[in-house]
């Protein structure tokens, strides 16, 4: 039957499920990576509550402080500056100051919410989808911080597919 399709010029169908599976397979083949999480003033408090870090020093200006990672925090995140979060806002009301933590857990992106497959120029097909950060294995407290403003957990992407040997294959992700 496949030979008959090729001889008649018909292309096999590309379903959303098949397209999503090809995209996810590509992500799964890519090396897993840690996630950067931005921590603002709200997240700083959440991290204390989750016992990821503890207050170790308050400076005379009363808004600078140092927070040391707890043993649980050391299992969850890495800091560029060692084991201490150096909180240095410009004022007590500074809403723009943040620090960036990197998770110790490395994960693959997840593909989801694929849209309708469209025909494109040259016989290719395309589909928009959402590329999402995977928080599997990240402690609950850190997951809560990751959902705060300033963190981007998903991105809209476009996948292109091409016929190769009578079978649809993922060509690119943009």
C-alpha positions as a Markdown table, in Angstrom:
| # | Residue | x | y | z |
|---|---|---|---|---|
| 1 | Unk | 0.0 | 0.0 | 0.0 |
| 2 | Unk | 2.9 | 2.4 | 0.8 |
| 3 | Unk | 4.3 | 1.8 | -2.7 |
| 4 | Unk | 0.9 | 2.6 | -4.1 |
| 5 | Unk | 0.7 | 5.9 | -2.2 |
| 6 | Unk | 4.1 | 6.9 | -3.5 |
| 7 | Unk | 3.2 | 6.0 | -7.1 |
| 8 | Unk | 0.0 | 8.0 | -7.0 |
| 9 | Unk | 1.7 | 11.0 | -5.4 |
| 10 | Unk | -0.4 | 10.8 | -2.2 |
| 11 | Unk | 1.3 | 11.6 | 1.0 |
| 12 | Unk | 0.5 | 9.8 | 4.3 |
| 13 | Unk | -1.5 | 11.9 | 6.9 |
| 14 | Unk | 0.4 | 13.7 | 9.5 |
| 15 | Unk | -1.7 | 13.7 | 12.7 |
| 16 | Unk | -1.3 | 16.1 | 15.6 |
| 17 | Unk | -0.4 | 13.1 | 17.8 |
| 18 | Unk | 2.3 | 11.9 | 15.5 |
| 19 | Unk | 3.7 | 15.4 | 15.1 |
| 20 | Unk | 3.8 | 15.9 | 18.9 |
| 21 | Unk | 5.5 | 12.5 | 19.3 |
| 22 | Unk | 8.2 | 13.5 | 16.8 |
| 23 | Unk | 8.8 | 16.8 | 18.6 |
| 24 | Unk | 9.0 | 15.2 | 22.0 |
| 25 | Unk | 11.4 | 12.5 | 20.7 |
| 26 | Unk | 13.7 | 15.3 | 19.5 |
| 27 | Unk | 13.6 | 17.0 | 22.9 |
| 28 | Unk | 14.2 | 13.6 | 24.6 |
| 29 | Unk | 17.3 | 13.1 | 22.4 |
| 30 | Unk | 18.7 | 16.5 | 23.4 |
| 31 | Unk | 20.9 | 16.5 | 26.5 |
| 32 | Unk | 18.9 | 17.3 | 29.7 |
| 33 | Unk | 19.6 | 20.7 | 31.2 |
| 34 | Unk | 19.0 | 22.4 | 34.5 |
| 35 | Unk | 16.5 | 25.3 | 34.8 |
| 36 | Unk | 17.3 | 28.9 | 35.8 |
| 37 | Unk | 14.8 | 30.2 | 38.3 |
| 38 | Unk | 14.6 | 33.9 | 39.1 |
| 39 | Unk | 13.9 | 34.7 | 42.8 |
| 40 | Unk | 12.3 | 38.0 | 43.8 |
| 41 | Unk | 11.4 | 39.3 | 47.3 |
| 42 | Unk | 8.3 | 37.0 | 47.3 |
| 43 | Unk | 10.4 | 34.0 | 46.2 |
| 44 | Unk | 13.0 | 34.8 | 48.9 |
| 45 | Unk | 10.3 | 34.4 | 51.6 |
| 46 | Unk | 9.0 | 31.2 | 49.9 |
| 47 | Unk | 12.5 | 29.7 | 49.9 |
| 48 | Unk | 12.8 | 30.4 | 53.7 |
| 49 | Unk | 9.4 | 28.8 | 54.3 |
| 50 | Unk | 10.4 | 25.8 | 52.1 |
| 51 | Unk | 13.6 | 25.5 | 54.1 |
| 52 | Unk | 15.8 | 25.9 | 51.0 |
| 53 | Unk | 17.8 | 28.7 | 52.6 |
| 54 | Unk | 18.0 | 30.6 | 55.9 |
| 55 | Unk | 18.8 | 34.1 | 56.9 |
| 56 | Unk | 22.4 | 34.3 | 58.2 |
| 57 | Unk | 23.2 | 38.1 | 58.2 |
| 58 | Unk | 21.3 | 41.4 | 58.0 |
| 59 | Unk | 23.4 | 44.5 | 57.1 |
| 60 | Unk | 23.1 | 47.9 | 58.9 |
| 61 | Unk | 20.9 | 49.3 | 56.2 |
| 62 | Unk | 18.3 | 46.7 | 57.1 |
| 63 | Unk | 17.5 | 45.6 | 53.6 |
| 64 | Unk | 20.7 | 43.9 | 52.5 |
| 65 | Unk | 21.0 | 40.3 | 53.8 |
| 66 | Unk | 22.8 | 37.0 | 53.3 |
| 67 | Unk | 20.9 | 33.7 | 53.0 |
| 68 | Unk | 22.8 | 30.4 | 53.3 |
| 69 | Unk | 21.5 | 27.4 | 51.4 |
| 70 | Unk | 20.3 | 24.6 | 53.8 |
| 71 | Unk | 21.2 | 21.0 | 53.1 |
| 72 | Unk | 17.9 | 20.7 | 51.3 |
| 73 | Unk | 18.7 | 23.8 | 49.3 |
| 74 | Unk | 22.1 | 22.5 | 48.3 |
| 75 | Unk | 20.3 | 19.4 | 46.9 |
| 76 | Unk | 17.9 | 21.6 | 44.9 |
| 77 | Unk | 19.9 | 24.5 | 43.5 |
| 78 | Unk | 23.3 | 25.9 | 42.7 |
| 79 | Unk | 24.4 | 29.5 | 43.0 |
| 80 | Unk | 27.0 | 31.2 | 40.9 |
| 81 | Unk | 28.4 | 32.7 | 44.2 |
| 82 | Unk | 28.8 | 29.5 | 46.2 |
| 83 | Unk | 26.3 | 28.7 | 48.9 |
| 84 | Unk | 25.2 | 32.2 | 49.9 |
| 85 | Unk | 22.4 | 34.3 | 48.3 |
| 86 | Unk | 23.6 | 37.9 | 48.5 |
| 87 | Unk | 20.5 | 40.0 | 48.7 |
| 88 | Unk | 21.5 | 43.5 | 47.7 |
| 89 | Unk | 18.4 | 45.6 | 46.6 |
| 90 | Unk | 18.9 | 49.4 | 46.1 |
| 91 | Unk | 16.2 | 50.1 | 48.8 |
| 92 | Unk | 13.7 | 48.2 | 51.0 |
| 93 | Unk | 11.0 | 48.9 | 48.3 |
| 94 | Unk | 13.2 | 47.7 | 45.4 |
| 95 | Unk | 10.8 | 45.5 | 43.4 |
| 96 | Unk | 13.3 | 44.9 | 40.6 |
| 97 | Unk | 16.1 | 43.1 | 42.5 |
| 98 | Unk | 16.3 | 39.4 | 41.8 |
| 99 | Unk | 18.8 | 36.6 | 42.0 |
| 100 | Unk | 19.0 | 33.6 | 39.6 |
| 101 | Unk | 19.3 | 30.0 | 40.9 |
| 102 | Unk | 20.1 | 27.0 | 38.8 |
| 103 | Unk | 18.4 | 23.7 | 39.6 |
| 104 | Unk | 20.5 | 20.7 | 40.3 |
| 105 | Unk | 18.0 | 18.5 | 38.5 |
| 106 | Unk | 18.4 | 18.4 | 34.7 |
| 107 | Unk | 15.3 | 17.8 | 32.6 |
| 108 | Unk | 14.1 | 17.7 | 28.9 |
| 109 | Unk | 11.6 | 20.2 | 27.6 |
| 110 | Unk | 8.1 | 19.0 | 27.2 |
| 111 | Unk | 6.1 | 19.6 | 24.0 |
| 112 | Unk | 2.4 | 20.2 | 24.4 |
| 113 | Unk | -0.7 | 21.9 | 23.1 |
| 114 | Unk | 0.0 | 21.3 | 19.4 |
| 115 | Unk | -2.2 | 23.3 | 17.1 |
| 116 | Unk | -3.7 | 22.3 | 13.8 |
| 117 | Unk | -1.2 | 21.1 | 11.2 |
| 118 | Unk | -1.0 | 23.4 | 8.2 |
| 119 | Unk | 0.3 | 23.0 | 4.7 |
| 120 | Unk | 3.4 | 25.1 | 3.9 |
| 121 | Unk | 5.3 | 26.0 | 0.8 |
| 122 | Unk | 7.2 | 23.2 | -1.0 |
| 123 | Unk | 5.0 | 20.3 | 0.3 |
| 124 | Unk | 6.1 | 20.7 | 4.0 |
| 125 | Unk | 3.7 | 21.0 | 6.9 |
| 126 | Unk | 3.9 | 23.0 | 10.0 |
| 127 | Unk | 2.4 | 23.2 | 13.5 |
| 128 | Unk | 2.6 | 25.6 | 16.4 |
| 129 | Unk | 3.1 | 24.1 | 19.8 |
| 130 | Unk | 4.1 | 25.0 | 23.4 |
| 131 | Unk | 7.6 | 24.2 | 24.6 |
| 132 | Unk | 7.4 | 23.9 | 28.4 |
| 133 | Unk | 10.0 | 23.7 | 31.1 |
| 134 | Unk | 9.8 | 20.3 | 32.9 |
| 135 | Unk | 9.9 | 20.7 | 36.7 |
| 136 | Unk | 9.9 | 16.9 | 37.5 |
| 137 | Unk | 12.2 | 16.2 | 40.4 |
| 138 | Unk | 12.3 | 19.9 | 41.5 |
| 139 | Unk | 11.2 | 20.3 | 45.1 |
| 140 | Unk | 7.6 | 21.7 | 45.6 |
| 141 | Unk | 8.9 | 24.9 | 47.3 |
| 142 | Unk | 11.2 | 25.6 | 44.3 |
| 143 | Unk | 8.4 | 24.8 | 41.9 |
| 144 | Unk | 6.2 | 27.4 | 43.6 |
| 145 | Unk | 9.0 | 30.0 | 43.2 |
| 146 | Unk | 9.4 | 29.1 | 39.5 |
| 147 | Unk | 5.7 | 30.0 | 39.0 |
| 148 | Unk | 6.3 | 33.6 | 40.3 |
| 149 | Unk | 6.5 | 36.6 | 37.9 |
| 150 | Unk | 9.8 | 36.9 | 36.2 |
| 151 | Unk | 10.1 | 33.2 | 35.3 |
| 152 | Unk | 9.3 | 32.0 | 31.8 |
| 153 | Unk | 8.1 | 28.4 | 31.9 |
| 154 | Unk | 6.8 | 28.1 | 28.4 |
| 155 | Unk | 7.5 | 29.4 | 24.9 |
| 156 | Unk | 5.5 | 29.2 | 21.7 |
| 157 | Unk | 7.4 | 27.4 | 18.9 |
| 158 | Unk | 6.8 | 26.3 | 15.3 |
| 159 | Unk | 7.7 | 22.9 | 14.0 |
| 160 | Unk | 8.2 | 22.0 | 10.3 |
| 161 | Unk | 7.8 | 18.5 | 8.9 |
| 162 | Unk | 8.9 | 17.1 | 5.6 |
| 163 | Unk | 8.3 | 13.8 | 3.7 |
| 164 | Unk | 11.4 | 11.6 | 3.6 |
| 165 | Unk | 11.2 | 8.2 | 2.1 |
| 166 | Unk | 7.4 | 8.3 | 2.2 |
| 167 | Unk | 7.3 | 9.1 | 5.9 |
| 168 | Unk | 6.8 | 12.4 | 7.7 |
| 169 | Unk | 9.9 | 13.6 | 9.7 |
| 170 | Unk | 10.6 | 16.5 | 11.8 |
| 171 | Unk | 12.6 | 19.0 | 9.9 |
| 172 | Unk | 13.1 | 21.9 | 12.3 |
| 173 | Unk | 11.8 | 23.7 | 15.4 |
| 174 | Unk | 11.8 | 27.5 | 15.5 |
